[in-house]
Amino acid sequence: MSTMKAAVLHGLDDLRIEEVSLPTIGDNDLLIKVAYNGLCGTDASEYHKGALMVPLEKPHPNSKHQGATILGHEFVGTVVEAGVNVKSYVGKKVACGAGVSCGNCKRCKEGRTNLCDHYYTLGLSTHGGLAEFVAAPATTCVEIPDGLSFERAALAQPLAVGIHGVRRAGVKAGDTVYLLGAGAIGAFVCVALRNKNVTVVAADISQDRLDVVKQLGVSKTLLISKDATIQDLKDQFGNQADVVFETSGTPGGIAKAVALTLMGGTTMLLGLNKAPQELVFADPVLREVTLQTTVAHVCMDDMPEALELLADGTVADLLTGPTYKLEDAKSAFDSLVSGTSNGKILIGNG
């Protein structure tokens, strides 16, 4: 077998199921037969709003291809072939973190591989797992524990992002934690907080999202207006929190999160919004509020913990949405873009 089926992004809303060459692997790489690939908001943005990370006409320097990209950075599967240095992986079930780092730069040596000088992401910077097979460096893959299904393990990569954010925020037992935004990443932050012995209050404009995070262990939920002001939120929350996660990425979200943070507390920014946002810095400076940001995850720190948390089947079952076949990937993307699906969309092979 020298070819395989893959979902290839050529341009705006132009995703095609094509027959492409089977990936080749290097000495430290794995060839993985993909079982499931999850879709996220980044995929939807690249597909529908125009490629910002995915190379189309101009490939990433680390990319070995030109012109179009196989998407997919949240994938799990079975190793069917391995490079000479990683032969022990053959036959293992693995979850891939998708972020590739060099291991030699300043940040890599500090263990902050997500900030590698040469970092790139499978399925965004180069070909990924929305295909029958994918090639991935062994350093990006973690073995799936016995008894954990592929379907549940497919949530490990996005959950690792939530875990990394919670780790960066320095959440301590006894803290009060607020969450502004209970969507996909917000829900994964809630999972990461489950065993931290903290009080979590989540706010969102969607009752459906709040119902999900309530089942994930959130102490209290608040249904808020899309146009809620800082004072409105202060009134609803009633007081301030040790740590506030801003995961919505909505305009004005940063200022609201800072205002809800206790003196000496931490505001953690996970939501992305590329439009300028106003923030009067006198307030956080005078109250010594720590403004923290986070991106991606550190594979070998965060992926194992994600897989451990997913062993509680309740978590995965609450967060998993519909499953599509690879042949129907375009329909899956259209559903994601339209917002008509609840939960993590998975695309499965077989």
N, C-alpha and C positions, 0 to 999 in steps of 0.2 A: 504494500500500500504506500503510494508516494504522494497522494493528495488527500485533502479533507475538506469538509464544509466549514465555513466561517462567516460571521457577520462583519462585513467590512464597511466602514464609514468613508464615503467618498466626498461628501459635502453636506451642506445644510439639508436636513431631513432626508438625506440620501444614504440609507443603509441598505446594503445588498447582501443576500445570502449567496456566496460564491464558492466555487471549487478552487482551492488554493494549494500550494505546495505544503507538504508536511514540514514542520519546523525542524531545523537541525540543532544539535546541542554541542556545547563545548565540554571540556574536561570536568568542569564543576557545575554542570547544568543537569536538569532533570527534564525528561519528556513526560508530560502528565496527560493522561486521558481524562478530560474534564467531565465531571459528573454534574455540577451546578455552577452557575455564575450569577451573582446578584447584581442588580442594577441600582445605581444611586443618583442623587441629584446632579452630580458632576457629569455623569453619562448623559443625562437628559439635556444639560446645558450645552455640552459639546455637540450633541445631535441636533438640537433645535435652535440654539441661539448663535451657533457659529463656533468653529473650532478655535479654542484659546490654548489648550494644552496638547490636543491631538495633532500630530504632523500630517498635513495633507499634501500641499504642493512643496513645502519646505520641511523635510524631516528633521527630527531631533538628532544632534551629533552622534548619539549612541545608537540611533536606529539603523537597521540594516536594510531598510526598504524605502521606496519612494512612492509618493502619490496617494496612498490610502492606508488606513489603519484598522486592524482588527481590535475592536474595543474589548472591555472586560478586565477589571482589576480586583474583583471579589470572587475568586474561584477556588474550587476544591476538586480533588480527583485522585486517581491512582497513578503512581509512577510506573511507567511501562518500559522506560529505558533511562539509563543514567551515564554520565561521563565517568571516565576512568578513576577520578578522585573521589567519587561519591556513589560507587556501585552499591553500597549497603542500602540505598533508598529504594531499589527496585522492588516493586510489589507493595510498597507502603502507601497508605492513604494519607494525603497531606492537604493542609490548608495553606494557601499562599498569601503572604502579606503584600506582595506586588511591588513594594518599594525597593529599588536596587541601589546599593551604596558601595563605595570603593573599598572601605575598610582601612584606608591609609591616611586620609586627610585629618586635620585637627579635630573636627567634630566627631568623625568616626572613632578616633582613638579615645575620645571622651565618652563613647557609648551613645552619642546622639546621632545615630545613623540616618535619621529622618532629615538631618540638616547637612548631609554629605555634599561636598563641593561638586560632586559628579552625579548627584541623585537623579534617578529617573524612574518612571512608574510603568510597569507592564499594563497594557490596555489604555494608556494615555500617551506616554512619550514614545512608545513602541508597541508592537503587537502583543495582544493579551489573550484572555481566556474565553472570549465569546466565540468558541470554536470547538471542534471535536478534540483537538489536542493543542497543548501550549508548551513552549519551552520556558523554563524559569531557573534562575540560579538556585542552588540548594540552600544558600544562605537566606533566601526569602521564604522558605517553606518549613512548616512545623507539622510533625506527625499528629494525626487525629487520634485521640484516645479510643481504645476499644469500647464499643457500645454506643458511641456517638455517631449518629447517622450523617451522611453527606449533606442532607437537606438542612439539618440543624447547624452543622459545622460551617455551612456557607455564610453564616452571619458573623464569623470570627473576625474578618478583616474590618468591617465597620465598627464592630464592638471594640476592637483594639484601639480605634481612634478615640472612642469615648473613655476607655480606660486610661489612655495616655493623657487626655485632658484632665481627668480627675487626679492622676498622679502629679501632673504639673501644678495643679491648683493647691496641692498640699493639704487636702481635706483631712481633718482629724476627728477622732471619735468625740461625740458630744457637740459637734458643730451644727449650726442651722444653715441649710443650703437652699438657695432659691434657684429656680430654673425658669428662664424666660424663653419659651419655645419648647413644645413637647412633640415636635416632629421627629423625623428619623434619627438625627444625631442626638436630639434631646432624649429620646427614648433609650438610646444606647448609654448615655451618661447616667440615666436612672439605673440601668442594670449594673453599671460599674460602681454605683453608690450603695448597692443592696446590702453588702456585708460590712459597711463602714461605721455602723452605729451612729448615724446622723439623722437629723430631722430634715426631710426634703419637702419643699412646697413648690409645685409646678404651676405655671400660668401659660395659657394658650388661648387663641381665639376659636379653637375647635374643641367641642365637647367630646367628640369621638377620640381625638388624640389624648385628651385628659383621662378618658375612661381606660385607655390602654396603660398609661403610666401609673394610674391608680393600682392596677393589678400587678404592676412591677414593684410595688412597695412604697410608692410615694405617700407621705403622711397626709398631705392635703393638696387639693387642686383648686385653681381659681380660673373661672371663665372670664376672660377680659375682652374689652372692645378693641377692635383694630385701631381705633383712634384714641386709645387711652393715653392720657398725659402722665407725666411723672407723678403729679399729685394724686391722680386717680389710682395709680399703682401703689403709692404709699398708703393710701386709704384702704385698699383691698388687702395688701399684705399685713398692714398693721404695725410693723416694725422693720428693722433691717436685719441682714443676715451676715454670717461670718464669710461665706463664699457665695457669690452670685455667678451663675453660668449664663452667658448670653449666647443662645444657640439659634436664634431665629434669623439673624442677619437682616432684620428689618431696619428701615431708616429710623434713626433716633434710638435704636436699641442700646447702643453703648452708653449714652447719657443716662438712660433709664436704669441700666444695670449698675452703674456707678452710684447713682442716687440711692439704690436699695442696699448698698454695701455698708456694713458697719465701719466705724472708725477703726483703722488698723486691719481691716479685712481685705479680701481678695476678689477682684472682678476678673473672671476668666472668659475670654472672648473666643468662641468657636465659630459663630455664624459669620458668613462672608457677605459683604456688601461693598461693591466697588465704587459706589457713589460717595462723595465727600459727606462726612457727618460732623455735626457741630458738638463740641464738648468744651465746656468752660473748665479749664484745668485747675483753677484756684480751689475748687471744692475737693477733688481727690488729693491735691497736694497738701492742703491744710489738715485733712483728715488722715493723711498717710495711708491712703488706699493703694494697694498694689494692683497694677494693671498687668494682667498676664495674657499671653496668646499661646496658641498651640496649633500644630499642624501634623497631620498624618499620625504615625505611631512608630515605636521602635520594635521591630519585628520580634526579636528574641526575648524582650521584656514583656510585651503586651499581648502577643498572639497566644502564648500558652495560657495566660490568665483568662483570655477570652474563651478559649476552648473549654477551660474548666468551668466557667460560669454557664456555658451553654449545655453542660451536662445535665443541668436542671431543664428538662424538656419544656417546662412551662414558659420559660423565657423565650425560647425560639418559636414556640407555637403561637405566642401572643404577637410576635413581631414579624412573622413570615406571612406574606400575602400570596397572590396567585402565582402559579408556575406555568411557564410557556415552554414550548419546544423551540429549539434553535431556529427551525424553519419559520417560526412565527415571531422572531425577534423584533421585527419592525412594529408589529401590533403591540408588543410589550412596551416598546419605547413610546409609542403614541399614547398608550394608557398612562405611562409614567408622566409624560409631559402634560396631559390633560388633567391629571390629578384625580382620575376616576378609580384608581386602585388604592386600597388600604394595605399597609404593611409592605415589607420588603419583597419586591418582585424577583423571582428566580427564573432563570432559563436553564432547562435541563437537557441533557443528552440521553437518549435511550427511553 
